[in-house]
Amino acid sequence: MFFAAAVLLGVASANAQADVMKACGAEWQQLKTDKKVKPGQDWKSFLAECRKAKKAEADDEATPPEPAKPAATTAAKPATPATPAATAGEKPLTPGQQAARERIKKCGAEWTAAKEAGKIKAGQKWPQYWSDCNKRLKAAGQ
C-alpha cells in the first residue's frame, strides 16, 4: 500500500514537472516569436527563472491566507539576529568549530591589513597565509 502511494506521488510529481516544462516552453517560444527575449538570456536561464516563478505561484495557491492578527498592546520585542552557532534547523557549532571560525576571521583581518600595507611575501596566496596564521594562533591557544 505504501509503495503504491509513493508511486502515485512520484507520478503526480512527474506530471507536475512536465506541465511546468510545457508551460515554460510555450512562454519561451512566444518570447522568441515576439523578439522579447532578454539580451544574453538563453533557454537554460529562462527555464530556471520560469520554474521559480511557477513554484512561487503554486506555493501561493496552496497556502491559505493568514487570518488577521489582533493589534499588539505591548511593545514589540526587537528581532535578534541569528548567530552562526544556532541557525534554524541546524546543530549548534562545537567549541572547536567556533574557535576555527574565529581564527579564520582574525587571519582574514590580518591578511587584509598586511596586503594593504604591502607586507605579504612575494608570491604568497591566501591558502599559505591562512595555514601559517592558523598554526600561529593555535599555538597561542586561540
C-alpha positions in Angstrom: 0.0 0.0 0.0 2.8 2.4 1.0 4.7 1.6 -2.3 1.6 2.4 -4.4 1.1 5.7 -2.7 4.8 6.6 -3.2 4.5 5.6 -6.9 1.4 7.7 -7.3 3.1 10.7 -5.6 6.1 10.2 -7.9 3.8 10.1 -11.0 1.9 13.3 -9.8 5.3 15.0 -9.3 6.5 13.9 -12.7 3.3 15.1 -14.3 3.5 18.5 -12.5 7.1 18.9 -13.7 6.1 18.0 -17.3 3.3 20.6 -17.0 5.7 23.3 -15.8 8.1 22.4 -18.6 5.3 22.6 -21.2 4.2 26.0 -19.9 7.7 27.4 -19.7 8.5 26.1 -23.2 5.4 27.8 -24.6 6.3 31.1 -22.9 9.9 30.8 -24.3 8.6 30.2 -27.8 6.2 33.1 -27.5 9.0 35.4 -26.3 11.3 34.3 -29.2 8.4 34.8 -31.7 7.7 38.3 -30.3 11.5 39.0 -30.1 11.2 39.9 -26.4 13.9 37.6 -25.1 16.2 39.5 -22.7 19.7 40.2 -24.1 22.0 37.4 -23.2 19.3 35.1 -21.9 19.3 31.5 -23.1 16.8 28.7 -22.6 18.5 27.3 -19.6 18.5 30.6 -17.6 14.9 31.3 -18.7 13.8 27.8 -17.6 15.3 28.3 -14.2 13.5 31.7 -13.7 10.3 30.2 -15.1 10.4 27.2 -12.7 11.0 29.5 -9.7 8.0 31.7 -10.8 5.8 28.7 -11.3 6.8 27.2 -7.9 6.1 30.5 -6.2 2.7 30.6 -7.9 1.9 27.1 -6.8 3.0 27.9 -3.2 0.8 31.0 -3.1 -2.2 29.0 -4.3 -1.5 26.1 -1.8 -1.0 28.4 1.2 -4.2 29.7 2.7 -4.1 33.4 3.7 -3.3 34.0 7.3 -6.0 35.4 9.5 -5.6 39.0 10.6 -3.7 39.2 13.8 -5.0 41.3 16.7 -3.2 44.6 17.4 -0.4 44.2 19.9 -0.9 46.0 23.1 2.6 45.6 24.4 5.8 46.9 23.0 7.3 44.6 20.3 10.5 42.8 21.1 13.4 43.7 18.8 14.4 40.9 16.5 17.6 39.1 17.4 19.9 38.2 14.6 20.7 34.6 14.1 24.1 33.6 15.2 26.3 31.3 13.2 26.3 28.9 16.1 22.5 28.4 16.1 20.6 28.8 12.8 17.2 27.3 12.3 17.2 23.6 11.7 21.0 23.1 12.2 23.1 21.7 15.0 24.9 24.2 17.1 28.6 24.5 16.4 31.1 22.7 18.6 33.6 24.7 20.6 36.3 23.6 18.1 34.3 24.8 15.1 33.6 28.1 16.8 37.3 28.6 17.5 38.2 27.7 13.9 35.7 30.4 12.7 37.2 33.0 15.0 40.7 32.1 13.7 39.5 32.5 10.1 38.1 35.9 10.9 41.3 37.0 12.7 43.5 35.7 10.0 41.3 37.3 7.3 41.6 40.7 9.0 45.3 40.3 9.3 45.6 39.3 5.7 43.6 42.3 4.5 45.7 44.7 6.6 49.0 43.1 5.6 48.0 43.2 1.9 47.0 46.8 2.1 50.4 47.6 3.8 52.3 45.6 1.2 53.7 43.2 3.8 52.7 40.0 2.1 55.6 37.8 0.9 56.1 37.8 -2.8 54.0 35.0 -4.4 52.2 34.2 -1.2 48.5 33.5 -1.6 45.7 33.3 0.9 45.9 29.5 1.5 49.6 29.7 2.5 48.9 32.8 4.7 46.0 31.1 6.3 48.0 28.0 7.1 50.8 29.9 8.8 48.3 32.2 10.6 46.2 29.3 11.8 49.2 27.4 13.2 50.4 30.6 15.0 47.0 31.3 16.5 46.6 27.6 17.6 50.0 27.7 19.2 48.9 30.8 21.1 45.9 28.9 22.4 43.2 30.6 20.3 
